[in-house]
Amino acid sequence: MAYSYRCKDYPGMEACPASFTAESEAELWKHIELHGSVAHQEEPDKWSSEDRQQIKSLIRES
């Protein structure tokens, strides 16, 4: 099974072309957090539980 996430699916990030696919959801979260930090100058450790739930709702299993 693989897990994927497209940044443009998150509200307000429609212009971002980044997408990630990983073998596990834990690995995918590492990619998402690194991307948020590097590309969007965010601090993932300060993301609210609502932000994390929104991201989780956009993760797809295949």
Summary of the structure (lengths in Angstrom):
residues: 62
radius of gyration: 10.8
end to end distance: 5.7
largest distance: 30.4
contacts: 145
relative contact order: 0.26
helix: 52%
strand: 16%
